[in-house]
Amino acid sequence: MADNNSFTSHFIELRTRLMNSLVFIFVVFIISYIFAEQIYNFLVEPYANAVKDDQISRRLIFTALHETFITYIKVAFFSALFLGSPVFLIQIYKFIAPGLYKNEKKAILPYLVSTPILFLLGGLLVYYLVMPLAIKFFLSFETLGTNTSLPIQLEAKVNEYLSLIMRLIFAFGLSFQLPILLNLLARIGIVNSNYLKTRRRYVIVIIFAAAAILTPPDPITQVGLAIPLLLLYELSIFTVRFTEKKKEEEIENA
């Protein structure tokens, strides 16, 4: 009977914390929708900066009456998830923290802090480096018209552009969680630093294949994702080895 009461109380607490997270995300969604135009302007800035010196007058178009409205909804939802994720992680940590020992709490805390930081770094890489380079690459395929041919000129759609940059931010942000994932797998004994070193050649192939799937079919974004992931993989080998040394020291001191 006591076990049932304990399970019920834990379930109620988990539900409460999840509801708190959802309420926070919903509030952020409403606020984000109010400021959707400003967020939109921020997300469009890489495109605007990439074409500001062009001789051609640039614009973003929409071809359906509801397209801009739906785009603003997507922007608000994107912002809500982006800003609400740290709160969600904190709520989960507060739920499991009472059942952890002091050393386990210390072990989890770095992951809790580094997860949003790595996600943010992935998003910043997209915003400030990958997107400007990719836009320049795609614009290079424009052609001027001649007497016998029509010009090829980009008329980017609002919805398609914003869907692309938001998808890339999430793809890079999630991909940048690789060190977190590998360190967690090492902590529970599934992998170790030697295993990661010996499987390096296979991981390189997997990373480039994943980059090709997660990004548009152009070399700029694919290489822009693959190279940071390779560097993060090498960093993961170092951090996993550091974790192993700490565990060995704890065993020796026990």
PyMOL commands that set and color helices and strands:
alter all, ss='L'
color gray80, all
select helices_A, chain A and resi 2-34+36-51+67-99+102-139+158-175+178-187+193-198+200-214+219-253
alter helices_A, ss='H'
color red, helices_A
deselect
rebuild
show_as cartoon
